[in-house]
Amino acid sequence: MWAHSANMNGQWHALSDHARATALLAERFASAFGAGELGHALGLFHDAGKGRGCWQEGLLKAGEHKGPVGTPHKDLGANLLRAAAGPAAMAILGHHGGLTELDELRDLSGARGDDEAVQAFLGEVEEAARVLELPPGSLLPGNWRRSNLVAELGIRLAFSALVDADHLDTAAHFDGLPEAHVRPDADMADLRDRFELERKTMLAGRESSPIDALREGVYQRAIEHAAGGTGIYRMPAPTGVGKTLSAAGFALHHGAEHGKNRVIVAVPFITVTEQNAQVYRSMLGPDAVLEHHSGVRPPEKGEHERRLRSAVENWDSPFVVTTTVQLFDSLFSRKPAQMRKLHRLANSVVVLDEVQALPLRVLTPILDALRTLSEEFGTTVLLTSATQPSFHALDIWNGLEVQDVVDEPRALFQRLRRVRYRWWLEPKPELAEVAAKAAEHEQVLVVVNTTADARGIYRQWRDDGVRNAFHLSTRMYPEHRRTVLKKVRGLLAVGEPVRLVSTQLIEAGVDVDFPVVYRAFAPAEALQQAAGRANREGKGATKGLVVVFDAEDMTSPAGYGIGVKVTSEVFGPQSDSRTVDPDDLDALDAYYRTLYSRGNTENGRRAREIQSNRAKLDYTAVAEGPLRAGGAGQVRDGSLAFRMLDDDTVPVVVTDHEGPTPAAQLLRRFQQAPEEGRWLLRELQPYVVALPRRLLDVPAIRAFCSPRMGDLHEWIGPYHEAYGIDTSHSQEQEVW
């Protein structure tokens, strides 16, 4: 009996071989969270339905005509295993289309009429019969019974382990390999030692800074705390104090101390992903570090679907740098393509950088999942931010012990106070006035809230003949942004004039040091982060200047509403003739507590619906929203689904910018050899722009987006040398 048709060598894939190989891989992956026996059983039974005669006949026809088999096979294995595996049998039911809901497992009609298929399958995979004799529920790890939310997350990880194992073994067959290539677990002690050696070399070759001693103190305390047990840690440290290296040092030392499998660093903006990944690669080696922020999703159906499975990222590297959007949208997804990597979270160290950027509307399920990962699945979490949110004030973390890896953060903030604030709020200026005033400074950074405002200021500078003017936003592909930042840093280093306008992507950890920063009024955490780009090294004879302006014609995203209102009440000029700056930690705590209350963070309808549907093991409702009455029956209410960004994005690769980019050749190769997709997508990432999906509804933009593979598009329109893809005629207002 066969599991798959002939590969490139003309060899068919035996069902018994596939079942056993998938079982061994799934067992290995699931052992990281104490569910190895369950993983083995899921792998063994996931394709049991292929024992049906009609399925085997369909495969033979499909092998001749290169079409789909057309006969389902997922239900039989789920039905057979649901007694011993309980709700975890949902993983089998969804291993192609995705996790659904518990009722779908309950509604399976027993094995009646399938006795012949069952016997055929057991004849191929004899050891499966012993699994069927196990007591009910015996495959479920004991800690999953503590609550449905623990079980919900456990099933996600088990599903991930199964899907990854299935895809790896299937890909190996079609590639003509004797077995799947699985990267061995890294030696974390070796990575730690390599990091320490390279760090010493880096520091020795770097120009000294007045705050180097403080940075070293923060690093050493982080290393000392790394000996602590698995749990949740915080690093509340000012910008510029070296959090990138200190967080990695903590993670690697902790991983080596406790036998963790990998380090996963998640940051809110792609710009920081690119910057940090470059730093870590230089210290750990390119083979050890995976930079993953591609949002490319392969098609779920079609002739290329099977070959494209290998393009789905599975985080098999020992050190992963990704985005918080990628991390949490995957964690709360239901689709195999997004969830394949989730089992890597178990027994790992997860560093959440710039944690203040987590969206309030889904903060409750995020914090609940982090707590559960830490308490039940061996994951250590490190929260880093200069504007550390007051998560301890929320009930979801009630009773949770969170350890600080920085001593006396208030004293540290006071010693590192390197800027002074000036508030330009009344009377409100116009953006043109702000642009002109900022350009009077030889070296200045202007940070605005939307791509439209960034383009507007840049165009004014260009029209006014402002020397050395630059622009940054995510409408530019990553390699283009890297080139701009390199030029800007070079001009700053030699004291040449340089004026840069950027959206907020530059704020969260991007290493630039301007004497003057202008920041459009925004929530307090954004103001504080922008200030971290001023006098970053503390070398100025005077404190850096941060000008907070509220232009009457500037634009802001709708999501800024509550944050801006609370910021205006807590910070800036107050009615009692005093001024409160965003680096006041007590004021920041008051700000976050008020923000959580005003935003109804814990009791908002979306958060409550997500948590309720998670407890009911309704994965479809979590990812796509609960069913609601609609015009033609019932529809999914996406406004109550888990989404990091309510504005979904489409990956668009730029193949022409002042001549063909390297992406042109990579894209051609991707279309010719999709089985190499994972490696090719990694190479394509520096040339991909994430456009809001709704922009494709604009005819002028859609005409320039040519579909290539899955949801990957090629940009065939003009690409501006300064600000990239111009979508100004769409009237968009994104933070990016």
Secondary structure, DSSP 8 states (H G I E B T S, - for coil): -EEE---TTS--EEHHHHHHHHHHHHHHHHGGGT-HHHHHHHHHHTTGGGGSHHHHHHHHHHHHH-----S--HHHHHHHHHHHHGGGGHHHHTTTT---BHHHHHT--TTTT-HHHHHHHHHHSTTHHHHHTS-TTTTS-GGGGG-HHHHHHHHHHHHHHHHHHHHHHHHHHHTT-SS--------HHHHHHHHHHHHHHHHHTS---TTHHHHHHHHHHHHHHTTS-SSEEEEE--TTS-HHHHHHHHHHHHHHHHT---EEEEESSHHHHHHHHHHHHHHH-TTTEEEE-------SSSTTHHHHGGGS----SSEEEEEHHHHHHHHT--SHHHHTTGGGGTTSEEEEETGGGS-GGGHHHHHHHHHHHHHHS--EEEEEESS---GGGSGGGTT--EEESSS-HHHHHHHT--EEEEEE-SS---HHHHHHHHHTSSEEEEE-SSHHHHHHHHHHHHHTT-TTEEEE-TTS-HHHHHHHHHHHHHHHHTT--EEEEE-GGGTTT----BSEEEEES--HHHHHHHHTTBSTTS-SSS-EEEEEE--TT----GGGHHHHHHHHHHSEE-TTS-EE-TT-HHHHHHHHHHHHHHTTTTT-HHHHHHHHHHHTTBHHHHHH--EEEETTEEEE-GGGS--S-SS-EEEEEE-BSSSB-HHHHHHHHHHH-GGGHHHHHHHHGGGEEEEEGGGGGSHHHHTTEEEEETTEEEE-S--BTTTBS--GGGT-----
